[in-house]
């Protein structure tokens, strides 16, 4: 029974991933080709198996829709299934201080039980609940006052940590670094660490300040005043003032190597600026990272990917528009992270296009050509780069 449950869980996850990645509705016939459980001697039995899986996902809140050619132009003739991306986005979790206190107390009661099978999950759950609630400046002032009077360390709910989405327990080094960083945040102590820019997917952090991540060779030494921790989209981020970059930066904890905390824990090394907001820094998207001098960019978002226009571009101007007859949205914003813009445009296969400035359009073209050259087989001529990503 357990193995059967695991198999169905995997199938449901695979079904969600398939429908989310699909660029067009998927017919039941195509789903039969992908999932053996939907193929049977009697087609009705396979259809019933899919309907059971669909009903389960709908009960879990996955917005699967059946569409026809009347609804979507590229739907199969017999109709197909899609996941409504706009409705699938989860709202941010907001808990009251009393709710946090109850959950922290419950998790703390079990996470120290060595025989409890979900002890590590409880440990991480406690860390997630130590997030920044409303009234941060007032609490920070009270904490500083308590430190000056020799008070003990704050309770978990007082630490500067904010949570967005859940994750799984990762590794001992990650937990150890989180503990050191939390202590440094509480004591306002400077930390020094080696930062490996090549670990994991790089889009969440903006710790690199000198060109693209691929140009950084080996770990780099960083000296940072830690202001707070953020948990976002599967990764813990340290937010603080980087002395090398001379500005606020975010660093993925799972990329930190050989971390050390400055001595004399009772003597703070820095003060957090009065205008610093952990919520704002934690919610900031890679569109707003400042890794180069900002330029005014104009981006066309086609009607195929309307949700991109709703992403966090900062104080951006959005307006309905068209590019070469294709309807969509025009987004104008200050771009200080061109590497991210280029990666998003190239991965969008034409649904995102840079309209201005010319320098950014040229970088998109040059990057596409470089990728093409690297992927050309011996003896094969270089593939021409389409102009759809950069046409004006």
N, C-alpha and C positions, 0 to 999 in steps of 0.2 A: 504493500500500500504506500509506503514511504517513497519507494523508487518511482511509482506511478505518479505520485504528487509532484515530485521533483521534475519529472518529464513534462507534465502539463504546465508547471510554472515556467520552465524554460521555453516551452512553445508559446505561451502567452507573451513572454518578454520578447521573443523573436518576432512575433506577429506585430507587436507595437513598434519595434525598431524598423521592421520592413515598411510599415505604413507611414511612419514618420519620415523615412529617407526617400520614399517614392516621390517622383516629380509629377506623377499623374495618378488617377484612381486605379486601383488594382482589382481586376475581376476575380470571381470565385475560381474560374478555370486556372488563372495564374497562381492563385493561392494553393490550389491542389498540387501544382507542380513543385511548390516550395515546401509543403508540409505533408508528410506521408500519412498523417492521421486523417487528412481530408480526402485521401485517395482510397477507395474501397470498391469491392465488386459491385455494390449497389450505390450509385451516385447520391441517392437520398440520404444514406447513412453518413457519408462524408459531409454533406451539406448540414445535417443536423449537428455533427461534431463542431463545425465552424460556428453555427448559430449559438451553441452552448458557450464556446469561447468568447464570442462577441458579446453575449449577454453578461458574462462574468466581467469582461473589461468595462462594459457600460456601467455595471454596478460599482466598479472601482473608480469611476469618474473619467474614464478614457473616452473622449467624444468621437466614436467611430460613426461615420455617416455613409449611407448608400446614395450614390449619385448616378444620374443618367446623362445622356448627351444633351438633354434639355437644360441640365444644371451646369455642366462643365463641358467645354468644347472638346477636350482631349480624353473624355471618359470612354471606356470600351463600349462597343455597340450593345453589349448585353448588360451594361451598367458595371459599376465598380465601387470599391470602398476606399475611404480616405479618413484621416484623423484631422479634425479641425484644430489647426495649430494655435489659433487665437484663444480658443476655449480651453486648450490643454495646459496653458500656462497656469501654474499654481500661484495663488496669492501668498504674499509674504506672511510668515507666522508672527502674530502679535499676541503676547501674553501679558497679563497684569502682574504686578509685583507679587501679589498673593499666590497666583497660579505658579509662578516661578519658584517661590519658596516651597510650596507643597511638592513640586516635581523634584527639586534639588534634594529635599529631605528624603523622599522615597528612593531616589537613585543612590544617595549616599548610604542608605541602610543596606543595600545589597552589593555595592561595588567593592566593598572591602571583604566580602565573603569569598575566600579562596576557592571553594567548591561550587560557587554559583556559575553555571555555564555561560551566562551572558555578562560576566563581570567586565570584560573589556568594552562591551557595548554601553554598559552603564557608566563606565569611566568617561567615555567620549560624550555620552549624553549630558553628563554634568558639565563638561567643558562647553558644550553648545548652549547650555542654559545660563552660562555666566556672560550674558550679553548686556549691551549698553541700553538701559531703559531710558525713559523720558526724564528730563531734569539732570542730564549729565554734568553741566557746569556746577550746579549746586552740590552734587555728591562729590565732585572732584575737590571742591573747596573744603568740604567737611573731612575728606580723606587727608588732605594736606595738613589740616589743623590737627587731626588725630595723630599724624606722624610726628608733628612738632612736639606733641605732648607725650610721646612715648607709648602710644596706643598699640595694641596688637594688630596683626594683619587683618584685612577686611574679609567679610564672608564672601563665598564664591559669587553671589549675585551682584557684588559691588565691582568686580573686576571689569576692565574695559574690553569686553568681548561681545561681538555681535554675530548672530546666526542668520543664515538665509535658507539653506537646504541641508538635508541629512546626508551622511556618508557612512563608510564603514571604518572600523579600527584598522590602522595601517601598520605601523611598525614601532618597535621600541625606541629607535632614535627619534622618530617624530614626536612621540609622547614625551621623551626627555627634553627635547628642544622646546616644546610647548610649555613645559613646566618652568624651564629656565627663563623663557621670554615673559611668561606671566609674572614671575617674581621680579624680573627687571622692570616691567611696566609698573608694578605696584611700588617698587622702591625708587623709581625714576633713575635707573642705572643704565649707563651706556653699554652697549654690547658690541662685540667684534666677532665677525664670522667670515668664513669663505663662502662665496655664493656661486653655485654651479648653474650657469644659465642653460645648460644643455639637458637638464633633468626634466622629464615629463613634458607636457604640452605647455608652451610658453605664453599663451595669450592672457593669462590672468594677472601676471605680475609685470611691473614696469621697472624692475630693479636695474636693468641694463640701461645705461645712458650714453654709450658710445657706439652708435650705429646699430646694425641689426644683430640679433642674437647669434647668428651664424658666424659673425665676424669676431666674436669673443672666444679666445682660445683658453680653455681651462678655467678653473674657479678664480674669482676675483675677490680681493680682500675688501670688506665693507666695515665701516664704523657707523653705527646707527643709534639715534636716540629713539627708543621704542615708545610710541604713543598709544597703541592699542592693537587688538587682534580682531580679525574678521574671518568668519567662515563663509565661503561663497562658492557655490557650484562645485563642490567636491574637494576644495582645497582650503587650508588655513593660510591666511595672509597676515604678515606683520606690516603694520602701517607706522611709519616713523620718518624722522628727519635723517637723510643720508648725507654724511659729511663729504663723501666723495662727489655726489651729484649736487650738493648744496641746495637740496630741496626735498619736499615730501616724496616718498617712494613707497611702493608696496612690494614685499618679497614673499615668495612662497616658502613656507616653513619646510616643506619636503625637499627643497633645494639647498638648505643651509647645511654647511659642513663646519665642524670644529668650532662650535660656538663657545664664546667665553663672556662672562659678565664682569664688569668692572668691580674692583674690590670696594670695601667699606660700604656695606648695604644700607647703613643708617644715614649716609650722606648723599642726598640726591645730586645727580650730575647735570640735570637740566630741568626746565619748567616747560609744560605744555602750553603753547600759545592760547590765548583766551578765545580766539576765533576758530580754533580747530574743532571740527565736527567729525566724529568717527562714523556717524551715519552717512554723511556725504562722501567721505573717503571710501567707506566700505561699499557703497552702492555705485561708485563711479565705474563706468565701463571702459574697455580698452580704446574706444573711439576718443576718449578724453585724456588718455595718457600723454604726457609731455616728454617725448624722447628726442625731439628736434625742435627747432624754431617753428612756431606756428605759422601756417599759411591759411588763407581763406579758401576753402574747398567747396566745390559744388558737385553733389552726387545725385545721380538719377537712380531711383528705386522703381523698378517696373511693377506692374500690377500682379506679377507672378509671385513676388515676395513682399507683400505690403507690410508685414510685421517688422521688417528691418527699419522702416521709417519711424517706428515707435521706440527704437532703442535709444539709449542715453547718449545723445550727441552734445549735451550741455545746452547753453543758450543758442539754439539753432533755429533757423527760419525754414519752415516747411510749407510747401504750397503745391497744389495739383499742377501737373505739367505733363509734357509729352516729349519724347526724343525719337526723331525719325518716324513719327506717326504712332509710336507705342505709348499708351497711357501709363501714368505712374505718378510718382511724387518726387519733387525736387527738394533736396536737403542742402542747406548752406550752413557750414560750421567751421570753427577754427580747428584745423587739423595739426596736431603735434605728434602724431603717431602714424606716419605714412606707411610703415612696414605692415601694420595691422590693416590699414585701408587696402593696401595692395593685395594682401592675402585674401581678404574678404571678397574683393572684386574678382580676382582670378578664380576663386572657388565657386563663385555664383554663376559661372558659365553664361555671362551676358545679361543676367537680370539686374546686376549693379554695374553702373558705368560712371567713370570720372569725366565730368564735363569741364572742370577748371580746377586749378590752374594748369597751364601747359606743362609745367615741370613735373607735376604729379602724373599727368597722362603719359609723359615720356617714360617715367619710372615704371609704370604699369607695363608698358610695351617692352621695355628692356628686360624686366623680370620675366615676362612671359617668354621672350626669346631665349633667355638664359636657361629656363626650364626646358624649353624645346631642344636646345643644343645638348643638354645633359642626358636627354632621354632618346636621342637618335641612335639607332643601332649602327654598327660599323657598316659602311658601304651605302647607308641610306641617306638621302638628301634631307636637309633640315626642313622641318615642318613649318609652313608659314603661319604667322600669328594673326588670328582674326582681330579686326579693329573694333569689335562690338564692345569691348570693355573700356575703350578710351575715346570713342568717336564723339565729336562735339555736335 
